[in-house]
Amino acid sequence: MKKNIPLLAVICFVLAVLWFSNVLLEQQQEQKAEEAYRSEQHLVVYSDMPADVNNALARAFYGDTGMRVQIETRTDEQLQTLVADAASVHGPDLIIASEPILKNLQQAALLQPYTSVTTGTVPASFKDANGYWTGLWYNPMVFVVSRDYYQRRGDQLETWDDLLTDPNLVLAFPDLAATDLAGDFLCSYVEMSGTEASSRYFKALQTHVASYAKSMTPIVRRVAAGEADVGVADAATARQYLNDKAPIIVLYPENGTSYWLYGSGITKWCSDKNLSYLFTDWLLSRSVLGVLHEQHLFLTSASDVLPKELDGRNMYPVLFPVRKLYTDQGRRNIQDWWIKTIRFGKEP
C-alpha cells in the first residue's frame, strides 16, 4: 500500500494540473470572445429601462438587423453623472432615458442632432426641435376603475372634474411628492389649470382620498381588490394588471392627461453615426413595441404611424398640451407647495 502512495500523489498532481489548465483555457477563451465582441461593430447604450428589457432589446435588434448593440442598465442618478464627466473622452454612444434626463444632457452639450423620415413621425411635442433627442414611448396617467363601480357610474366618469361628482367615491391616489412621475402629473395639471384652480381642485379631491400611495402599484391593487372605486395611476402599471385579468377598467380622461416620456439621444462620443441612426430608427418600430409587451412593459408609442393603446371605451389618449418648461428644482418646489397647502394644509 505504501508503495502506491507516491503513484497516487503523482496522479492527483497531474489531474490537478489538467483541471487548472482547463480552467485557465476557458478563461482565456472567454477573454478572447469578449475582446472579439468588443472589436466588432457595435454600439454602447446606457438605458434606464429595466435590465430584462434592455437585454431583450439587444437580442431583438441583432435578430432584426444582424448588428450588435450593448445596452447597459443605468439609474437616472448614474445618467446624470455624465454631465459632470462631460470633458471625458469616453462615454456611451447613445442614451435611452426619460425626457428630463435627455434635456439635462442636451443642455450640457452631450448630445448630437439626428433627424430622419422615421423620427419625423414623432410629433413636435415629443422631441427636441433641433433633433438632439427624440421621444420613443410615453406613459399617460389614467383612471383605473373597479368593474363594479364602472357598471354603476362608468358613464359619468369622463373628465378630472367628474372625480368630484360622487360624494361616496373612494379614491386611490398617488402621493404627488413621492415620485418624478407623480410630480410630473402635478406640474402638468398646474400648468394647464393655474395655481389657484389647482389648489381648489386638489383640496376638494382630498376628501375622497383614503390614503396616498408612494408608488403606483398599490393604487391599482386597491382598485382591483375592491378597496377603492377609482384610482389615478400610470397606464403601464394599470395595463400590467389588466393583462393579468384583474377586474378593472382603464379610462383616459377625455379632457386630457399628463404623460411621462421616454426617448433617445445620440451622444457626442458616438463615432459610428450610421449604426446609431439605424438603432434610433429601429427603436420607433413595431418590432420594439412587441418586445416591450413581451416584457410586460405597456408603454404607448410616440410615433404617429404606430398603433396606440385604446382604453376601456375604445378611446385614444388625449394629452395635455403642456410645454414642460419646469426644471428639476421647479418640480420639487411645486411638490413642496402641494405638501404644505394641500396634503397637510399648513399654508393658505
KEDRENVO-440725 format. One line per 3 residues: number of its first residue (from 1); their letters; for each residue y negated, x negated, z of C-alpha. Coordinates in pm, whole numbers, plus 50000, padded with zeros to 5 digits. Layout:
<recs>
NUM> a> Y,X,Z | ...
</recs>
This chain:
<recs>
1> mkk> 50000,50000,50000 | 49761,49720,50091 | 49828,49560,49753
4> nip> 49689,49873,49580 | 49360,49880,49771 | 49181,49621,49551
7> lla> 49302,49805,49242 | 49173,50137,49373 | 48841,49974,49458
10> vic> 48810,49839,49105 | 48894,50181,48959 | 48636,50353,49180
13> fvl> 48377,50093,49086 | 48446,50140,48715 | 48426,50519,48748
16> avl> 48100,50491,48938 | 47954,50266,48670 | 48067,50505,48397
19> wfs> 47917,50804,48581 | 47587,50625,48638 | 47579,50511,48276
22> nvl> 47639,50868,48160 | 47357,51000,48379 | 47126,50724,48254
25> leq> 47220,50803,47893 | 47147,51174,47943 | 46809,51093,48094
28> qqe> 46727,50864,47804 | 46830,51131,47555 | 46615,51390,47733
31> qka> 46321,51150,47733 | 46367,51079,47362 | 46390,51451,47290
34> eea> 46070,51510,47487 | 45894,51227,47303 | 46019,51362,46970
37> yrs> 45891,51708,47060 | 45552,51575,47158 | 45533,51373,46838
40> eqh> 45593,51687,46630 | 45305,51900,46512 | 45235,52147,46790
43> lvv> 44953,52297,46995 | 44899,52273,47368 | 44773,52605,47501
46> ysd> 44654,52688,47852 | 44710,53054,47934 | 44651,53274,48238
49> mpa> 44926,53509,48127 | 45249,53514,48338 | 45490,53227,48270
52> dvn> 45758,53459,48129 | 45509,53600,47881 | 45390,53255,47777
55> nal> 45746,53134,47717 | 45826,53445,47515 | 45513,53398,47302
58> ara> 45603,53036,47229 | 45955,53134,47120 | 45827,53420,46904
61> fyg> 45565,53201,46733 | 45831,52945,46643 | 46060,53223,46520
64> dtg> 45788,53374,46302 | 45630,53056,46165 | 45863,52761,46233
67> mrv> 45569,52594,46411 | 45568,52488,46774 | 45326,52575,47050
70> qie> 45344,52455,47408 | 45196,52726,47631 | 45128,52611,47985
73> trt> 45052,52864,48257 | 44724,52812,48442 | 44537,53017,48702
76> deq> 44179,53126,48647 | 44070,52864,48901 | 44253,52591,48710
79> lqt> 44094,52702,48384 | 43752,52693,48546 | 43803,52327,48638
82> lva> 43790,52246,48266 | 43415,52296,48293 | 43395,52009,48542
85> daa> 43615,51798,48312 | 43403,51867,48005 | 43344,51496,47947
88> svh> 43717,51424,47932 | 43861,51306,47601 | 44181,51502,47659
91> gpd> 44236,51873,47705 | 44422,52175,47568 | 44389,52278,47206
94> lii> 44345,52646,47280 | 44282,52880,47574 | 44416,53230,47639
97> ase> 44219,53385,47924 | 44005,53674,48042 | 43662,53737,47896
100> pil> 43466,53590,48191 | 43661,53264,48172 | 43608,53235,47797
103> knl> 43236,53298,47837 | 43212,53025,48101 | 43396,52779,47877
106> qqa> 43169,52867,47587 | 42858,52809,47797 | 42997,52466,47888
109> all> 43027,52387,47513 | 43406,52355,47537 | 43490,52595,47252
112> qpy> 43452,52567,46877 | 43398,52868,46648 | 43658,53029,46426
115> tsv> 43641,53346,46218 | 43882,53491,45965 | 43980,53815,45798
118> ttg> 44214,53876,46093 | 43955,53815,46364 | 43727,54040,46158
121> tvp> 43948,54335,46255 | 43829,54296,46615 | 43513,54498,46696
124> asf> 43197,54305,46775 | 43203,54420,47139 | 43534,54240,47188
127> kda> 43434,53894,47065 | 43159,53635,47062 | 42903,53697,46790
130> ngy> 42940,53342,46660 | 43319,53327,46676 | 43358,53098,46978
133> wtg> 43617,53332,47127 | 43795,53646,47011 | 43935,53935,47213
136> lwy> 44308,53993,47178 | 44409,54272,47416 | 44239,54491,47675
139> npm> 44344,54681,47984 | 44142,55002,48048 | 44105,55188,48376
142> vfv> 44275,55528,48365 | 44357,55840,48564 | 44712,55835,48697
145> vsr> 44808,56196,48771 | 45116,56324,48951 | 45322,56552,48731
148> dyy> 45293,56838,48979 | 44916,56813,49001 | 44887,56786,48623
151> qrr> 45076,57113,48584 | 44835,57282,48828 | 44500,57135,48730
154> gdq> 44554,56885,48449 | 44338,57083,48207 | 44044,57046,48448
157> let> 44065,56667,48466 | 43874,56514,48175 | 43578,56311,48299
160> wdd> 43488,56099,48600 | 43287,56386,48748 | 43599,56605,48740
163> llt> 43740,56399,49026 | 43481,56575,49245 | 43560,56936,49147
166> dpn> 43871,56992,49359 | 43784,56985,49733 | 44151,56936,49821
169> lvl> 44213,56644,49586 | 44383,56343,49743 | 44274,56034,49554
172> afp> 44431,55687,49547 | 44154,55442,49466 | 44108,55065,49441
175> dla> 43905,54854,49678 | 43626,54770,49434 | 43556,54441,49611
178> atd> 43916,54316,49615 | 43982,54203,49257 | 43797,54097,48944
181> lag> 43946,54395,48758 | 43817,54644,49015 | 43483,54463,49029
184> dfl> 43452,54486,48652 | 43504,54864,48675 | 43230,54885,48938
187> csy> 42987,54675,48735 | 43058,54872,48419 | 43008,55205,48595
190> vem> 42678,55086,48744 | 42566,54958,48403 | 42640,55298,48249
193> sgt> 42502,55524,48525 | 42247,55317,48712 | 42249,55215,49077
196> eas> 42123,55540,49230 | 42356,55771,49038 | 42648,55535,49103
199> sry> 42572,55536,49474 | 42573,55917,49487 | 42895,55933,49287
202> fka> 43095,55682,49488 | 42976,55830,49817 | 43093,56175,49704
205> lqt> 43419,56031,49576 | 43489,55860,49907 | 43552,56195,50078
208> hva> 43870,56226,49867 | 43996,55871,49925 | 44258,55848,50199
211> sya> 44261,55466,50184 | 44154,55191,49949 | 44415,54968,49785
214> ksm> 44377,54591,49747 | 44573,54595,49420 | 44663,54849,49152
217> tpi> 45037,54878,49214 | 45014,55072,49546 | 44785,55324,49378
220> vrr> 45035,55412,49107 | 45322,55404,49354 | 45148,55654,49585
223> vaa> 45088,55895,49298 | 45447,55859,49175 | 45573,55928,49527
226> gea> 45360,56243,49562 | 45142,56093,49836 | 44829,56131,49619
229> dvg> 44735,56379,49347 | 44542,56136,49128 | 44492,55763,49120
232> vad> 44246,55537,48944 | 44422,55223,48822 | 44461,54997,48523
235> aat> 44663,55121,48227 | 44902,54824,48218 | 45026,54892,48572
238> arq> 45047,55267,48510 | 45248,55216,48190 | 45497,54996,48369
241> yln> 45576,55288,48600 | 45570,55530,48308 | 45817,55308,48123
244> dka> 46044,55332,48428 | 46031,55715,48406 | 45802,55767,48705
247> pii> 45677,56130,48737 | 45319,56053,48637 | 45079,56133,48354
250> vly> 44831,55874,48228 | 44495,56008,48108 | 44193,55836,47955
253> pen> 43860,55962,48092 | 43704,56136,47795 | 43352,56017,47879
256> gts> 43461,55654,47870 | 43609,55391,48095 | 43587,55022,48175
259> ywl> 43825,54761,48038 | 43941,54410,48124 | 43954,54197,47811
262> ygs> 44180,53902,47731 | 44108,53671,47441 | 44150,53323,47300
265> git> 43928,53033,47207 | 43987,52702,47028 | 43865,52408,47234
268> kwc> 43661,52107,47135 | 43971,51892,47197 | 44174,52060,46922
271> sdk> 44240,51823,46632 | 44480,52042,46432 | 44249,52317,46315
274> nls> 44489,52469,46063 | 44761,52522,46324 | 44512,52660,46577
277> ylf> 44382,52903,46313 | 44736,53015,46235 | 44814,53070,46603
280> tdw> 44488,53258,46667 | 44555,53500,46380 | 44918,53538,46489
283> lls> 44807,53645,46837 | 44649,53950,46672 | 44974,54054,46503
286> rsv> 45207,54347,46561 | 45478,54093,46648 | 45286,53982,46956
289> lgv> 45242,54339,47078 | 45620,54371,47063 | 45661,54054,47269
292> lhe> 45419,54182,47534 | 45600,54515,47558 | 45937,54341,47587
295> qhl> 45791,54157,47885 | 45668,54489,48033 | 45305,54395,47978
298> flt> 45150,54706,47823 | 44810,54592,47701 | 44616,54753,47416
301> sas> 44537,54551,47105 | 44172,54472,47040 | 44233,54482,46663
304> dvl> 44130,54797,46480 | 44428,54775,46244 | 44697,54777,46516
307> pke> 44816,55093,46694 | 44656,55195,47023 | 44837,55336,47324
310> ldg> 44790,55713,47346 | 44754,55893,47678 | 44937,56199,47807
313> rnm> 44726,56424,47585 | 44778,56205,47277 | 44419,56086,47301
316> ypv> 44289,55740,47217 | 44094,55540,47476 | 43718,55583,47488
319> lfp> 43547,55276,47629 | 43212,55233,47800 | 42965,55073,47553
322> vrk> 42874,54806,47807 | 42730,54462,47738 | 42880,54296,48049
325> lyt> 42594,54056,48098 | 42663,54005,48467 | 42769,53662,48595
328> dqg> 43046,53595,48845 | 42784,53584,49118 | 42624,53902,48983
331> rrn> 42959,54081,49006 | 43006,53963,49364 | 42656,54087,49453
334> iqd> 42736,54434,49320 | 43066,54430,49508 | 42880,54338,49828
337> wwi> 42642,54628,49762 | 42939,54865,49730 | 43091,54741,50057
340> kti> 42767,54778,50253 | 42628,55101,50108 | 42940,55295,50004
343> rfg> 43255,55193,50181 | 43105,55126,50523 | 42767,55295,50467
346> kep> 42566,55049,50675 | 42276,55042,50431 | 42099,55332,50256
</recs>
